[in-house]
Amino acid sequence: MGIGGRLVNAIQARAIERGHQRIVLSVSPDNADAVMMYRRQGFTFLPEWEPLASQPGVNVQKMEWKTDR
C-alpha cells in the first residue's frame, strides 16, 4: 500500500474514533489513479457532481465511504 492508501486509512480510522460513519470526497473521474486508490479503500461513486472551485470548467464527482458498523 502506498502513501496515499496509508493516509486514507488513517483518515478512516480517525473518522471511526470520532464516531463518524461516513466520509465524502470529490474527485475527477478522469483521475484514474486517484479513483482506483479510493475504490481500493472502499469508496463508491455517488450520483452527485459539482464544478471544481479552482477550475470551474472541470467537474468532479463525489465518492463516499461508510463504516461497516
PDB file of N, CA, C and O in Angstrom:
ATOM      1  N   MET A   1       0.856  -1.179   0.000  1.00  0.00           N
ATOM      2  CA  MET A   1       0.000   0.000   0.000  1.00  0.00           C
ATOM      3  C   MET A   1       0.897   1.235   0.000  1.00  0.00           C
ATOM      4  O   MET A   1       1.868   1.315   0.752  1.00  0.00           O
ATOM      5  N   GLY A   2       0.562   2.171  -0.835  1.00  0.00           N
ATOM      6  CA  GLY A   2       1.354   3.385  -0.946  1.00  0.00           C
ATOM      7  C   GLY A   2       1.000   4.412   0.113  1.00  0.00           C
ATOM      8  O   GLY A   2       0.163   4.181   0.986  1.00  0.00           O
ATOM      9  N   ILE A   3       1.656   5.539   0.008  1.00  0.00           N
ATOM     10  CA  ILE A   3       1.442   6.619   0.970  1.00  0.00           C
ATOM     11  C   ILE A   3      -0.003   7.102   0.946  1.00  0.00           C
ATOM     12  O   ILE A   3      -0.592   7.347   1.999  1.00  0.00           O
ATOM     13  N   GLY A   4      -0.584   7.244  -0.258  1.00  0.00           N
ATOM     14  CA  GLY A   4      -1.970   7.705  -0.364  1.00  0.00           C
ATOM     15  C   GLY A   4      -2.928   6.767   0.352  1.00  0.00           C
ATOM     16  O   GLY A   4      -3.823   7.212   1.071  1.00  0.00           O
ATOM     17  N   GLY A   5      -2.739   5.466   0.154  1.00  0.00           N
ATOM     18  CA  GLY A   5      -3.590   4.475   0.812  1.00  0.00           C
ATOM     19  C   GLY A   5      -3.452   4.512   2.322  1.00  0.00           C
ATOM     20  O   GLY A   5      -4.439   4.390   3.048  1.00  0.00           O
ATOM     21  N   ARG A   6      -2.210   4.682   2.795  1.00  0.00           N
ATOM     22  CA  ARG A   6      -1.996   4.762   4.252  1.00  0.00           C
ATOM     23  C   ARG A   6      -2.633   6.027   4.819  1.00  0.00           C
ATOM     24  O   ARG A   6      -3.185   6.010   5.920  1.00  0.00           O
ATOM     25  N   LEU A   7      -2.556   7.114   4.072  1.00  0.00           N
ATOM     26  CA  LEU A   7      -3.175   8.359   4.528  1.00  0.00           C
ATOM     27  C   LEU A   7      -4.695   8.201   4.614  1.00  0.00           C
ATOM     28  O   LEU A   7      -5.308   8.629   5.591  1.00  0.00           O
ATOM     29  N   VAL A   8      -5.302   7.592   3.600  1.00  0.00           N
ATOM     30  CA  VAL A   8      -6.756   7.380   3.615  1.00  0.00           C
ATOM     31  C   VAL A   8      -7.131   6.453   4.774  1.00  0.00           C
ATOM     32  O   VAL A   8      -8.136   6.684   5.447  1.00  0.00           O
ATOM     33  N   ASN A   9      -6.330   5.405   5.015  1.00  0.00           N
ATOM     34  CA  ASN A   9      -6.601   4.519   6.152  1.00  0.00           C
ATOM     35  C   ASN A   9      -6.572   5.279   7.469  1.00  0.00           C
ATOM     36  O   ASN A   9      -7.411   5.054   8.341  1.00  0.00           O
ATOM     37  N   ALA A  10      -5.604   6.178   7.612  1.00  0.00           N
ATOM     38  CA  ALA A  10      -5.509   6.970   8.840  1.00  0.00           C
ATOM     39  C   ALA A  10      -6.724   7.877   8.998  1.00  0.00           C
ATOM     40  O   ALA A  10      -7.244   8.034  10.103  1.00  0.00           O
ATOM     41  N   ILE A  11      -7.170   8.462   7.916  1.00  0.00           N
ATOM     42  CA  ILE A  11      -8.358   9.326   7.960  1.00  0.00           C
ATOM     43  C   ILE A  11      -9.593   8.506   8.311  1.00  0.00           C
ATOM     44  O   ILE A  11     -10.434   8.954   9.090  1.00  0.00           O
ATOM     45  N   GLN A  12      -9.709   7.300   7.737  1.00  0.00           N
ATOM     46  CA  GLN A  12     -10.838   6.431   8.058  1.00  0.00           C
ATOM     47  C   GLN A  12     -10.821   6.049   9.537  1.00  0.00           C
ATOM     48  O   GLN A  12     -11.858   6.076  10.200  1.00  0.00           O
ATOM     49  N   ALA A  13      -9.649   5.696  10.050  1.00  0.00           N
ATOM     50  CA  ALA A  13      -9.543   5.324  11.465  1.00  0.00           C
ATOM     51  C   ALA A  13      -9.914   6.500  12.362  1.00  0.00           C
ATOM     52  O   ALA A  13     -10.598   6.326  13.371  1.00  0.00           O
ATOM     53  N   ARG A  14      -9.468   7.681  11.997  1.00  0.00           N
ATOM     54  CA  ARG A  14      -9.792   8.882  12.784  1.00  0.00           C
ATOM     55  C   ARG A  14     -11.292   9.162  12.758  1.00  0.00           C
ATOM     56  O   ARG A  14     -11.878   9.528  13.776  1.00  0.00           O
ATOM     57  N   ALA A  15     -11.903   8.990  11.602  1.00  0.00           N
ATOM     58  CA  ALA A  15     -13.349   9.205  11.492  1.00  0.00           C
ATOM     59  C   ALA A  15     -14.097   8.250  12.413  1.00  0.00           C
ATOM     60  O   ALA A  15     -15.028   8.658  13.108  1.00  0.00           O
ATOM     61  N   ILE A  16     -13.697   6.986  12.422  1.00  0.00           N
ATOM     62  CA  ILE A  16     -14.333   5.989  13.291  1.00  0.00           C
ATOM     63  C   ILE A  16     -14.138   6.376  14.754  1.00  0.00           C
ATOM     64  O   ILE A  16     -15.090   6.337  15.533  1.00  0.00           O
ATOM     65  N   GLU A  17     -12.907   6.751  15.139  1.00  0.00           N
ATOM     66  CA  GLU A  17     -12.620   7.156  16.523  1.00  0.00           C
ATOM     67  C   GLU A  17     -13.528   8.298  16.972  1.00  0.00           C
ATOM     68  O   GLU A  17     -13.929   8.362  18.135  1.00  0.00           O
ATOM     69  N   ARG A  18     -13.848   9.193  16.050  1.00  0.00           N
ATOM     70  CA  ARG A  18     -14.668  10.358  16.378  1.00  0.00           C
ATOM     71  C   ARG A  18     -16.162  10.102  16.214  1.00  0.00           C
ATOM     72  O   ARG A  18     -16.973  11.013  16.380  1.00  0.00           O
ATOM     73  N   GLY A  19     -16.527   8.854  15.888  1.00  0.00           N
ATOM     74  CA  GLY A  19     -17.930   8.487  15.800  1.00  0.00           C
ATOM     75  C   GLY A  19     -18.591   8.747  14.458  1.00  0.00           C
ATOM     76  O   GLY A  19     -19.809   8.626  14.331  1.00  0.00           O
ATOM     77  N   HIS A  20     -17.794   9.105  13.453  1.00  0.00           N
ATOM     78  CA  HIS A  20     -18.361   9.332  12.119  1.00  0.00           C
ATOM     79  C   HIS A  20     -18.563   7.993  11.423  1.00  0.00           C
ATOM     80  O   HIS A  20     -17.783   7.060  11.612  1.00  0.00           O
ATOM     81  N   GLN A  21     -19.603   7.909  10.627  1.00  0.00           N
ATOM     82  CA  GLN A  21     -19.898   6.664   9.937  1.00  0.00           C
ATOM     83  C   GLN A  21     -19.676   6.753   8.440  1.00  0.00           C
ATOM     84  O   GLN A  21     -19.866   5.767   7.728  1.00  0.00           O
ATOM     85  N   ARG A  22     -19.268   7.945   7.940  1.00  0.00           N
ATOM     86  CA  ARG A  22     -19.030   8.080   6.508  1.00  0.00           C
ATOM     87  C   ARG A  22     -18.066   9.221   6.230  1.00  0.00           C
ATOM     88  O   ARG A  22     -17.912  10.153   7.019  1.00  0.00           O
ATOM     89  N   ILE A  23     -17.430   9.108   5.084  1.00  0.00           N
ATOM     90  CA  ILE A  23     -16.551  10.148   4.561  1.00  0.00           C
ATOM     91  C   ILE A  23     -16.996  10.405   3.132  1.00  0.00           C
ATOM     92  O   ILE A  23     -17.235   9.459   2.380  1.00  0.00           O
ATOM     93  N   VAL A  24     -17.109  11.657   2.749  1.00  0.00           N
ATOM     94  CA  VAL A  24     -17.459  12.027   1.382  1.00  0.00           C
ATOM     95  C   VAL A  24     -16.347  12.915   0.844  1.00  0.00           C
ATOM     96  O   VAL A  24     -15.886  13.832   1.524  1.00  0.00           O
ATOM     97  N   LEU A  25     -15.925  12.637  -0.371  1.00  0.00           N
ATOM     98  CA  LEU A  25     -14.902  13.440  -1.021  1.00  0.00           C
ATOM     99  C   LEU A  25     -15.286  13.655  -2.473  1.00  0.00           C
ATOM    100  O   LEU A  25     -16.197  13.005  -2.984  1.00  0.00           O
ATOM    101  N   SER A  26     -14.592  14.564  -3.135  1.00  0.00           N
ATOM    102  CA  SER A  26     -14.831  14.831  -4.552  1.00  0.00           C
ATOM    103  C   SER A  26     -13.568  14.496  -5.329  1.00  0.00           C
ATOM    104  O   SER A  26     -12.459  14.780  -4.876  1.00  0.00           O
ATOM    105  N   VAL A  27     -13.738  13.894  -6.494  1.00  0.00           N
ATOM    106  CA  VAL A  27     -12.610  13.507  -7.333  1.00  0.00           C
ATOM    107  C   VAL A  27     -13.027  13.611  -8.792  1.00  0.00           C
ATOM    108  O   VAL A  27     -14.195  13.419  -9.129  1.00  0.00           O
ATOM    109  N   SER A  28     -12.075  13.912  -9.642  1.00  0.00           N
ATOM    110  CA  SER A  28     -12.342  13.898 -11.074  1.00  0.00           C
ATOM    111  C   SER A  28     -12.331  12.450 -11.543  1.00  0.00           C
ATOM    112  O   SER A  28     -11.330  11.760 -11.353  1.00  0.00           O
ATOM    113  N   PRO A  29     -13.402  11.973 -12.146  1.00  0.00           N
ATOM    114  CA  PRO A  29     -13.414  10.591 -12.641  1.00  0.00           C
ATOM    115  C   PRO A  29     -12.314  10.329 -13.671  1.00  0.00           C
ATOM    116  O   PRO A  29     -11.956   9.177 -13.919  1.00  0.00           O
ATOM    117  N   ASP A  30     -11.778  11.394 -14.269  1.00  0.00           N
ATOM    118  CA  ASP A  30     -10.677  11.248 -15.217  1.00  0.00           C
ATOM    119  C   ASP A  30      -9.345  10.961 -14.532  1.00  0.00           C
ATOM    120  O   ASP A  30      -8.389  10.546 -15.186  1.00  0.00           O
ATOM    121  N   ASN A  31      -9.275  11.178 -13.232  1.00  0.00           N
ATOM    122  CA  ASN A  31      -8.058  10.911 -12.467  1.00  0.00           C
ATOM    123  C   ASN A  31      -8.061   9.436 -12.055  1.00  0.00           C
ATOM    124  O   ASN A  31      -8.366   9.092 -10.913  1.00  0.00           O
ATOM    125  N   ALA A  32      -7.715   8.582 -13.012  1.00  0.00           N
ATOM    126  CA  ALA A  32      -7.840   7.129 -12.830  1.00  0.00           C
ATOM    127  C   ALA A  32      -7.058   6.606 -11.633  1.00  0.00           C
ATOM    128  O   ALA A  32      -7.536   5.713 -10.933  1.00  0.00           O
ATOM    129  N   ASP A  33      -5.866   7.142 -11.383  1.00  0.00           N
ATOM    130  CA  ASP A  33      -5.070   6.662 -10.249  1.00  0.00           C
ATOM    131  C   ASP A  33      -5.767   6.956  -8.917  1.00  0.00           C
ATOM    132  O   ASP A  33      -5.821   6.096  -8.038  1.00  0.00           O
ATOM    133  N   ALA A  34      -6.295   8.166  -8.775  1.00  0.00           N
ATOM    134  CA  ALA A  34      -6.988   8.526  -7.538  1.00  0.00           C
ATOM    135  C   ALA A  34      -8.252   7.688  -7.376  1.00  0.00           C
ATOM    136  O   ALA A  34      -8.527   7.180  -6.289  1.00  0.00           O
ATOM    137  N   VAL A  35      -9.018   7.544  -8.453  1.00  0.00           N
ATOM    138  CA  VAL A  35     -10.251   6.747  -8.384  1.00  0.00           C
ATOM    139  C   VAL A  35      -9.928   5.318  -7.973  1.00  0.00           C
ATOM    140  O   VAL A  35     -10.620   4.748  -7.129  1.00  0.00           O
ATOM    141  N   MET A  36      -8.886   4.731  -8.555  1.00  0.00           N
ATOM    142  CA  MET A  36      -8.519   3.353  -8.220  1.00  0.00           C
ATOM    143  C   MET A  36      -8.121   3.235  -6.744  1.00  0.00           C
ATOM    144  O   MET A  36      -8.502   2.276  -6.072  1.00  0.00           O
ATOM    145  N   MET A  37      -7.356   4.210  -6.242  1.00  0.00           N
ATOM    146  CA  MET A  37      -6.955   4.166  -4.840  1.00  0.00           C
ATOM    147  C   MET A  37      -8.172   4.278  -3.925  1.00  0.00           C
ATOM    148  O   MET A  37      -8.307   3.511  -2.971  1.00  0.00           O
ATOM    149  N   TYR A  38      -9.057   5.230  -4.213  1.00  0.00           N
ATOM    150  CA  TYR A  38     -10.238   5.376  -3.368  1.00  0.00           C
ATOM    151  C   TYR A  38     -11.124   4.134  -3.424  1.00  0.00           C
ATOM    152  O   TYR A  38     -11.676   3.728  -2.402  1.00  0.00           O
ATOM    153  N   ARG A  39     -11.265   3.535  -4.581  1.00  0.00           N
ATOM    154  CA  ARG A  39     -12.068   2.301  -4.681  1.00  0.00           C
ATOM    155  C   ARG A  39     -11.448   1.184  -3.859  1.00  0.00           C
ATOM    156  O   ARG A  39     -12.161   0.433  -3.194  1.00  0.00           O
ATOM    157  N   ARG A  40     -10.120   1.067  -3.899  1.00  0.00           N
ATOM    158  CA  ARG A  40      -9.448   0.043  -3.074  1.00  0.00           C
ATOM    159  C   ARG A  40      -9.704   0.278  -1.595  1.00  0.00           C
ATOM    160  O   ARG A  40      -9.709  -0.670  -0.810  1.00  0.00           O
ATOM    161  N   GLN A  41      -9.918   1.529  -1.205  1.00  0.00           N
ATOM    162  CA  GLN A  41     -10.181   1.867   0.195  1.00  0.00           C
ATOM    163  C   GLN A  41     -11.664   1.768   0.547  1.00  0.00           C
ATOM    164  O   GLN A  41     -12.053   2.074   1.674  1.00  0.00           O
ATOM    165  N   GLY A  42     -12.495   1.342  -0.409  1.00  0.00           N
ATOM    166  CA  GLY A  42     -13.911   1.117  -0.121  1.00  0.00           C
ATOM    167  C   GLY A  42     -14.845   2.250  -0.503  1.00  0.00           C
ATOM    168  O   GLY A  42     -16.025   2.212  -0.155  1.00  0.00           O
ATOM    169  N   PHE A  43     -14.350   3.254  -1.207  1.00  0.00           N
ATOM    170  CA  PHE A  43     -15.206   4.362  -1.640  1.00  0.00           C
ATOM    171  C   PHE A  43     -15.996   3.964  -2.877  1.00  0.00           C
ATOM    172  O   PHE A  43     -15.516   3.197  -3.712  1.00  0.00           O
ATOM    173  N   THR A  44     -17.211   4.491  -2.988  1.00  0.00           N
ATOM    174  CA  THR A  44     -18.040   4.280  -4.168  1.00  0.00           C
ATOM    175  C   THR A  44     -18.539   5.644  -4.657  1.00  0.00           C
ATOM    176  O   THR A  44     -18.681   6.586  -3.877  1.00  0.00           O
ATOM    177  N   PHE A  45     -18.802   5.727  -5.966  1.00  0.00           N
ATOM    178  CA  PHE A  45     -19.280   6.983  -6.538  1.00  0.00           C
ATOM    179  C   PHE A  45     -20.723   7.247  -6.130  1.00  0.00           C
ATOM    180  O   PHE A  45     -21.539   6.329  -6.047  1.00  0.00           O
ATOM    181  N   LEU A  46     -21.020   8.499  -5.882  1.00  0.00           N
ATOM    182  CA  LEU A  46     -22.384   8.975  -5.658  1.00  0.00           C
ATOM    183  C   LEU A  46     -22.830   9.678  -6.940  1.00  0.00           C
ATOM    184  O   LEU A  46     -21.984  10.151  -7.699  1.00  0.00           O
ATOM    185  N   PRO A  47     -24.126   9.757  -7.196  1.00  0.00           N
ATOM    186  CA  PRO A  47     -24.599  10.445  -8.399  1.00  0.00           C
ATOM    187  C   PRO A  47     -24.644  11.969  -8.196  1.00  0.00           C
ATOM    188  O   PRO A  47     -25.640  12.616  -8.519  1.00  0.00           O
ATOM    189  N   GLU A  48     -23.566  12.523  -7.664  1.00  0.00           N
ATOM    190  CA  GLU A  48     -23.504  13.951  -7.364  1.00  0.00           C
ATOM    191  C   GLU A  48     -22.258  14.553  -8.002  1.00  0.00           C
ATOM    192  O   GLU A  48     -21.144  14.076  -7.788  1.00  0.00           O
ATOM    193  N   TRP A  49     -22.460  15.598  -8.782  1.00  0.00           N
ATOM    194  CA  TRP A  49     -21.389  16.296  -9.485  1.00  0.00           C
ATOM    195  C   TRP A  49     -21.359  17.750  -9.058  1.00  0.00           C
ATOM    196  O   TRP A  49     -22.376  18.299  -8.635  1.00  0.00           O
ATOM    197  N   GLU A  50     -20.185  18.381  -9.168  1.00  0.00           N
ATOM    198  CA  GLU A  50     -20.058  19.805  -8.904  1.00  0.00           C
ATOM    199  C   GLU A  50     -18.831  20.327  -9.630  1.00  0.00           C
ATOM    200  O   GLU A  50     -17.891  19.572  -9.878  1.00  0.00           O
ATOM    201  N   PRO A  51     -18.827  21.618  -9.977  1.00  0.00           N
ATOM    202  CA  PRO A  51     -17.634  22.179 -10.606  1.00  0.00           C
ATOM    203  C   PRO A  51     -16.518  22.316  -9.570  1.00  0.00           C
ATOM    204  O   PRO A  51     -16.773  22.624  -8.406  1.00  0.00           O
ATOM    205  N   LEU A  52     -15.303  22.088 -10.001  1.00  0.00           N
ATOM    206  CA  LEU A  52     -14.145  22.265  -9.138  1.00  0.00           C
ATOM    207  C   LEU A  52     -13.980  23.760  -8.875  1.00  0.00           C
ATOM    208  O   LEU A  52     -13.894  24.546  -9.819  1.00  0.00           O
ATOM    209  N   ALA A  53     -13.936  24.154  -7.622  1.00  0.00           N
ATOM    210  CA  ALA A  53     -13.920  25.573  -7.257  1.00  0.00           C
ATOM    211  C   ALA A  53     -12.768  26.328  -7.923  1.00  0.00           C
ATOM    212  O   ALA A  53     -12.948  27.461  -8.371  1.00  0.00           O
ATOM    213  N   SER A  54     -11.600  25.717  -7.991  1.00  0.00           N
ATOM    214  CA  SER A  54     -10.439  26.409  -8.552  1.00  0.00           C
ATOM    215  C   SER A  54     -10.414  26.400 -10.076  1.00  0.00           C
ATOM    216  O   SER A  54      -9.697  27.186 -10.694  1.00  0.00           O
ATOM    217  N   GLN A  55     -11.206  25.500 -10.684  1.00  0.00           N
ATOM    218  CA  GLN A  55     -11.280  25.399 -12.145  1.00  0.00           C
ATOM    219  C   GLN A  55     -12.719  25.086 -12.544  1.00  0.00           C
ATOM    220  O   GLN A  55     -13.053  23.921 -12.762  1.00  0.00           O
ATOM    221  N   PRO A  56     -13.570  26.094 -12.645  1.00  0.00           N
ATOM    222  CA  PRO A  56     -15.000  25.869 -12.896  1.00  0.00           C
ATOM    223  C   PRO A  56     -15.318  25.040 -14.138  1.00  0.00           C
ATOM    224  O   PRO A  56     -16.415  24.489 -14.230  1.00  0.00           O
ATOM    225  N   GLY A  57     -14.394  24.933 -15.098  1.00  0.00           N
ATOM    226  CA  GLY A  57     -14.639  24.114 -16.281  1.00  0.00           C
ATOM    227  C   GLY A  57     -14.449  22.629 -16.040  1.00  0.00           C
ATOM    228  O   GLY A  57     -14.758  21.812 -16.908  1.00  0.00           O
ATOM    229  N   VAL A  58     -13.939  22.272 -14.858  1.00  0.00           N
ATOM    230  CA  VAL A  58     -13.694  20.868 -14.514  1.00  0.00           C
ATOM    231  C   VAL A  58     -14.765  20.425 -13.528  1.00  0.00           C
ATOM    232  O   VAL A  58     -14.959  21.066 -12.495  1.00  0.00           O
ATOM    233  N   ASN A  59     -15.462  19.335 -13.837  1.00  0.00           N
ATOM    234  CA  ASN A  59     -16.462  18.785 -12.922  1.00  0.00           C
ATOM    235  C   ASN A  59     -15.885  17.616 -12.149  1.00  0.00           C
ATOM    236  O   ASN A  59     -15.153  16.792 -12.699  1.00  0.00           O
ATOM    237  N   VAL A  60     -16.216  17.553 -10.883  1.00  0.00           N
ATOM    238  CA  VAL A  60     -15.795  16.447 -10.025  1.00  0.00           C
ATOM    239  C   VAL A  60     -17.036  15.717  -9.524  1.00  0.00           C
ATOM    240  O   VAL A  60     -18.125  16.284  -9.438  1.00  0.00           O
ATOM    241  N   GLN A  61     -16.840  14.452  -9.199  1.00  0.00           N
ATOM    242  CA  GLN A  61     -17.937  13.632  -8.709  1.00  0.00           C
ATOM    243  C   GLN A  61     -17.632  13.241  -7.269  1.00  0.00           C
ATOM    244  O   GLN A  61     -16.477  13.032  -6.901  1.00  0.00           O
ATOM    245  N   LYS A  62     -18.671  13.148  -6.471  1.00  0.00           N
ATOM    246  CA  LYS A  62     -18.490  12.769  -5.070  1.00  0.00           C
ATOM    247  C   LYS A  62     -18.360  11.260  -4.935  1.00  0.00           C
ATOM    248  O   LYS A  62     -18.987  10.490  -5.663  1.00  0.00           O
ATOM    249  N   MET A  63     -17.528  10.864  -3.981  1.00  0.00           N
ATOM    250  CA  MET A  63     -17.373   9.455  -3.599  1.00  0.00           C
ATOM    251  C   MET A  63     -17.645   9.364  -2.110  1.00  0.00           C
ATOM    252  O   MET A  63     -17.435  10.322  -1.366  1.00  0.00           O
ATOM    253  N   GLU A  64     -18.116   8.196  -1.684  1.00  0.00           N
ATOM    254  CA  GLU A  64     -18.489   8.004  -0.287  1.00  0.00           C
ATOM    255  C   GLU A  64     -17.891   6.700   0.241  1.00  0.00           C
ATOM    256  O   GLU A  64     -17.811   5.695  -0.465  1.00  0.00           O
ATOM    257  N   TRP A  65     -17.479   6.752   1.497  1.00  0.00           N
ATOM    258  CA  TRP A  65     -17.040   5.567   2.232  1.00  0.00           C
ATOM    259  C   TRP A  65     -17.891   5.497   3.486  1.00  0.00           C
ATOM    260  O   TRP A  65     -18.110   6.509   4.153  1.00  0.00           O
ATOM    261  N   LYS A  66     -18.373   4.301   3.807  1.00  0.00           N
ATOM    262  CA  LYS A  66     -19.157   4.091   5.030  1.00  0.00           C
ATOM    263  C   LYS A  66     -18.500   3.018   5.857  1.00  0.00           C
ATOM    264  O   LYS A  66     -17.922   2.069   5.328  1.00  0.00           O
ATOM    265  N   THR A  67     -18.595   3.181   7.188  1.00  0.00           N
ATOM    266  CA  THR A  67     -18.063   2.151   8.086  1.00  0.00           C
ATOM    267  C   THR A  67     -18.942   0.903   7.976  1.00  0.00           C
ATOM    268  O   THR A  67     -20.062   0.956   7.468  1.00  0.00           O
ATOM    269  N   ASP A  68     -18.415  -0.203   8.456  1.00  0.00           N
ATOM    270  CA  ASP A  68     -19.178  -1.450   8.451  1.00  0.00           C
ATOM    271  C   ASP A  68     -20.152  -1.518   9.611  1.00  0.00           C
ATOM    272  O   ASP A  68     -20.954  -2.447   9.693  1.00  0.00           O
ATOM    273  N   ARG A  69     -20.093  -0.556  10.498  1.00  0.00           N
ATOM    274  CA  ARG A  69     -20.976  -0.587  11.677  1.00  0.00           C
ATOM    275  C   ARG A  69     -22.388  -0.289  11.324  1.00  0.00           C
ATOM    276  O   ARG A  69     -23.254  -0.276  12.199  1.00  0.00           O
TER     277      ARG A  69
END
